[in-house]
């Protein structure tokens, strides 16, 4: 069972499921029809069931065997409202390719000082003396080495960069120069020319990057965050950028966004700083990306239906308050 989506998305879901399962779309359904569909559902497929389910509808999920998210992150999910024995899967890797392109674009723009030099030209200053930086030979630290992190690694490696990766398990099938866990974060931060943050927001990673961690980094390092704003201490990052003008940041994920709070705002004047490059949390949003993300999620549902291992299962304890 899934929620209101466009015709193109519906077609992608139905095509992915094939004859193995039927999809019931409940957009526009009456309360009685919704209740009946929920009572018969084997799987819930939604962006955020916490907001798409209505009050009282959580009581009808006893027969559900999987809640599959279309979103890659699970930090917005009210796990305490679901039956304790129902597994939840995030849509890991669904947005990896467009997000990796966005990361590379931000890193290159900052390494080549494009925002800064554009501003100088606009003021009539023709600065050919300030050197830009090369990605080739740089150490790219990727914090969170799932689908997004590995897609970033492929692009940076194509430019001759070296990859140091951090993930939860400390293991990966992909060859990298260095791989560690969060216990090794201090070590890799000190080596980073570029830090890519693509790790999920959990209890463990909330405000993970604060003053002490930023102080470990090179004075001219580049930080790119396409994960969640709350992984970084907002005040600490602003003050570090203000006090270290050679340090720069590409910020796609913000602390206060319309999706969660109804408005976009910052607690500090980031956009007054020449070493900041921002985007409105749209790193995943290229033409067709949402359709493909729904197809990706439906294929994970298909694994469940066939009794195959489901990808992206999350532990609710990681998100407990």
matplotlib code that plots the C-alpha trace (Angstrom):
import matplotlib.pyplot as plt

x = [0.0, 1.3, 0.3, -0.6, 1.8, 2.0, 1.1, 4.7, 5.6, 2.7, 3.8, 7.4, 6.1, 3.8, 6.4, 9.0, 6.6, 5.5, 3.2, 4.7, 2.6, -0.2, 0.0, -3.0, -2.8, -4.9, -4.7, -8.2, -9.7, -12.4, -11.6, -13.3, -11.3, -8.1, -8.9, -9.7, -6.5, -4.3, -5.9, -5.0, -1.6, 1.5, 3.8, 3.5, 5.4, 5.6, 7.9, 7.0, 4.3, 4.3, 2.7, 0.9, -1.0, -3.9, -4.7, -6.0, -4.7, -1.5, -3.8, -4.4, -0.8, -0.6, -0.5, 2.2, 5.5, 7.6, 7.4, 9.5, 10.5, 11.0, 13.3, 16.9, 17.0, 14.9, 15.5, 12.0, 10.1, 8.0, 9.1, 7.2, 3.9, 4.6, 4.2, 7.5, 7.9, 7.5, 10.8, 11.5, 13.7, 15.2, 15.7, 19.5, 21.4, 18.3, 19.7, 23.4, 24.3, 22.8, 24.0, 27.5, 27.5, 26.3, 29.1, 31.7, 30.3, 30.5, 34.0, 35.3, 33.7, 35.2, 38.6, 38.7, 37.4, 34.6, 32.2, 35.0, 36.5, 33.1, 32.5, 35.8, 35.1, 31.7, 33.5, 36.0, 38.9, 40.8, 42.8, 45.1, 47.5, 45.4, 46.0, 43.3, 43.5, 43.7, 41.6, 44.2, 46.2, 43.9, 42.6, 38.8, 37.4, 33.9, 31.9, 29.3, 30.3, 26.9, 25.5, 26.0, 29.5, 30.6, 29.2, 31.2, 34.3, 34.0, 33.8, 36.7, 38.8, 38.3, 40.1, 43.0, 41.9, 42.6, 39.7, 39.6, 36.2, 34.4, 31.4, 29.7, 31.1, 34.6, 34.3, 33.4, 33.7, 35.1, 38.9, 39.9, 43.2, 41.9, 38.7, 37.7, 34.8, 33.7, 36.4, 38.9, 37.3, 39.9, 42.6, 41.0, 39.8, 43.4, 44.3, 41.2, 41.6, 37.8, 35.3, 32.1, 29.3, 26.9, 26.2, 22.7, 21.5, 21.2, 21.6, 25.3, 25.9, 23.8, 26.2, 29.1, 31.1, 31.7, 34.5, 37.0, 36.5, 36.7, 39.9, 41.5, 41.1, 43.5, 43.2, 42.2, 40.1, 36.7, 33.6, 30.6, 27.4, 24.6, 23.3, 21.5, 22.3, 22.1, 25.2, 27.2, 27.1, 25.8, 27.4, 30.8, 30.8, 29.9, 32.6, 35.2, 34.4, 34.4, 37.7, 39.4, 38.8, 40.9, 38.5, 35.3, 32.0, 29.4, 26.1, 23.1, 21.6, 20.5, 19.5, 16.1, 14.3, 10.8, 10.3, 10.7, 9.9, 7.9, 10.6, 14.2, 16.4, 20.0, 21.0, 24.1, 24.8, 26.5, 25.8, 27.9, 30.9, 32.8, 33.9, 30.4, 28.5, 24.9, 22.1, 18.5, 18.8, 18.2, 21.3, 19.1, 16.6, 17.4, 14.8, 13.4, 15.2, 12.0, 10.5, 13.7, 13.7, 10.2, 11.3, 14.3, 12.1, 9.6, 12.4, 13.2, 9.6, 9.9, 12.8, 10.6, 7.7, 10.1, 11.5, 14.9, 17.0, 15.8, 18.3, 18.5, 16.8, 17.2, 17.4, 14.8, 17.1, 19.5, 16.7, 15.3, 15.3]
y = [0.0, 3.4, 7.1, 9.8, 10.1, 11.2, 8.9, 8.5, 7.5, 5.1, 3.5, 3.1, 1.4, -1.0, -1.8, -2.6, -4.9, -6.7, -9.7, -10.3, -7.8, -5.3, -1.7, 0.1, 3.9, 5.6, 9.2, 10.6, 7.4, 7.7, 7.0, 3.6, 2.7, 3.8, 1.7, -1.4, -0.9, -0.6, -3.6, -5.7, -4.2, -6.3, -3.4, 0.4, 2.4, 6.1, 9.1, 9.6, 7.4, 9.5, 12.4, 10.5, 8.3, 9.9, 9.8, 6.4, 4.7, 3.5, 1.0, -0.9, -1.8, -5.1, -7.2, -5.1, -6.9, -3.9, -0.1, 1.0, 4.7, 6.6, 9.0, 8.0, 9.3, 8.0, 10.7, 12.1, 8.8, 8.4, 4.8, 4.8, 5.0, 1.8, -1.8, -2.7, -5.8, -4.1, -3.5, -0.1, 0.2, 3.5, 4.1, 3.8, 4.7, 5.9, 9.4, 8.6, 9.7, 13.2, 13.9, 12.8, 15.2, 18.0, 17.2, 17.3, 20.6, 22.2, 20.9, 22.0, 25.5, 26.0, 24.6, 26.9, 29.8, 30.4, 32.2, 34.4, 35.3, 36.0, 38.4, 40.1, 40.5, 42.0, 44.6, 45.4, 43.4, 41.2, 38.9, 36.5, 36.2, 34.1, 30.5, 27.9, 24.3, 21.0, 18.0, 15.6, 14.2, 15.5, 13.4, 13.2, 12.1, 10.6, 10.5, 7.9, 5.4, 4.0, 4.6, 8.4, 8.1, 5.5, 7.4, 10.4, 8.3, 7.2, 10.8, 12.1, 9.1, 9.9, 13.2, 11.5, 12.0, 9.6, 8.3, 7.9, 6.6, 6.3, 4.1, 2.3, -1.2, -0.3, -2.7, -2.3, -4.3, -1.2, -0.5, 2.7, 4.1, 4.1, 2.8, 3.3, 3.8, 6.9, 6.0, 7.0, 10.2, 12.5, 10.8, 11.3, 14.8, 15.9, 14.5, 15.8, 18.3, 17.8, 16.4, 15.0, 14.5, 11.8, 9.9, 9.5, 11.7, 9.5, 9.9, 9.1, 11.6, 14.6, 17.5, 15.2, 17.9, 20.7, 23.1, 20.4, 18.4, 21.5, 22.6, 19.3, 20.1, 21.8, 25.6, 25.5, 22.4, 22.2, 20.8, 19.7, 18.6, 16.9, 14.8, 16.7, 20.1, 18.8, 16.6, 19.9, 22.4, 25.5, 28.1, 26.2, 26.0, 29.7, 30.8, 28.5, 29.9, 33.4, 33.1, 30.9, 32.6, 29.9, 27.2, 26.8, 25.0, 23.9, 23.5, 21.8, 20.5, 23.2, 23.4, 25.0, 24.0, 24.4, 20.6, 20.2, 23.6, 25.4, 28.0, 28.4, 30.4, 30.5, 31.5, 33.2, 35.3, 32.5, 34.3, 37.3, 35.0, 34.7, 31.1, 29.7, 28.2, 27.2, 25.3, 24.7, 21.0, 20.1, 17.9, 14.9, 16.8, 16.3, 15.4, 12.0, 11.5, 11.1, 8.7, 6.6, 6.8, 5.4, 2.6, 1.9, 1.7, -0.6, -3.0, -3.3, -4.1, -6.8, -8.3, -8.5, -10.1, -12.7, -13.5, -12.1, -9.9, -6.3, -3.5, -0.5, -1.8, 0.7, 0.2, 2.4, 2.6, 4.7, 7.3, 7.2, 10.5]
z = [0.0, -0.9, -0.8, -3.2, -6.1, -9.7, -12.5, -13.5, -10.0, -9.8, -13.1, -11.8, -8.6, -10.4, -13.0, -10.3, -8.4, -11.5, -10.9, -7.4, -5.6, -6.2, -5.2, -3.7, -3.9, -1.3, -2.3, -2.3, -0.7, 1.9, 5.6, 5.3, 2.2, 3.9, 6.9, 4.8, 2.8, 5.9, 7.4, 4.4, 3.7, 3.8, 3.2, 3.7, 1.1, 1.9, 2.2, 5.9, 7.3, 10.5, 8.6, 5.9, 8.3, 10.0, 13.7, 14.6, 11.4, 13.2, 15.0, 11.8, 11.1, 13.0, 9.8, 8.1, 7.5, 6.3, 6.3, 3.3, 3.2, 0.0, 1.9, 2.4, 6.0, 8.9, 11.5, 10.9, 11.5, 14.7, 15.4, 18.7, 16.8, 14.8, 16.1, 17.7, 15.6, 12.2, 10.4, 8.8, 5.7, 4.5, 0.8, 0.9, -2.2, -4.1, -4.5, -4.6, -8.1, -8.2, -4.7, -5.5, -8.5, -6.2, -3.7, -6.4, -7.8, -4.4, -3.6, -7.0, -6.7, -3.3, -4.3, -7.3, -5.2, -7.7, -5.3, -3.9, -7.3, -8.8, -5.9, -6.6, -10.3, -9.5, -7.4, -10.2, -8.8, -11.2, -8.9, -10.7, -7.7, -5.3, -6.1, -6.4, -5.3, -7.1, -6.2, -7.7, -4.9, -2.2, 0.7, 0.5, 3.9, 3.4, 6.7, 5.9, 3.3, 2.1, -1.4, -1.4, 0.1, -2.4, -5.4, -4.2, -4.0, -7.6, -8.8, -6.7, -7.6, -11.3, -10.6, -8.8, -5.2, -2.3, -0.3, 3.4, 4.6, 7.9, 8.4, 11.3, 10.7, 9.6, 6.7, 3.0, -0.2, -1.9, -2.1, -0.3, 0.9, 4.5, 6.2, 9.8, 12.2, 14.2, 16.7, 14.0, 13.1, 14.8, 12.8, 9.4, 10.1, 10.5, 7.1, 5.2, 2.4, 1.8, 4.3, 2.8, 5.3, 4.1, 7.3, 8.7, 11.6, 14.7, 18.4, 17.9, 15.0, 16.3, 16.7, 15.9, 14.3, 16.8, 17.8, 18.8, 15.6, 13.4, 15.1, 14.1, 10.4, 8.1, 8.1, 4.4, 4.4, 2.6, 4.3, 2.3, 4.1, 2.1, 5.1, 7.9, 9.4, 12.9, 12.4, 12.7, 15.6, 13.7, 15.9, 15.9, 12.1, 11.7, 14.1, 12.5, 9.0, 10.3, 12.1, 9.4, 6.0, 4.2, 5.5, 3.4, 3.5, 1.0, 2.8, 1.3, 4.5, 6.9, 10.6, 10.1, 6.9, 5.6, 5.5, 9.3, 10.7, 8.1, 7.3, 6.4, 8.7, 10.1, 13.5, 12.1, 9.0, 6.9, 3.7, 4.7, 4.5, 1.2, 2.1, 2.2, -0.7, -0.1, -1.8, -0.6, 0.2, -3.4, -4.0, -4.9, -7.0, -10.7, -13.4, -12.8, -9.5, -7.4, -9.9, -9.7, -5.9, -5.8, -8.2, -6.0, -2.9, -4.7, -5.7, -2.0, -1.3, -4.0, -2.1, 1.0, -1.0, -2.4, 1.0, 0.1, 2.4, 2.6, 2.2, 4.5, 7.6, 10.4, 14.2, 16.0, 19.0, 16.9, 16.6, 20.1, 21.9]

ax = plt.figure().add_subplot(projection="3d")
ax.plot(x, y, z, "-o")
ax.set_aspect("equal")
plt.show()
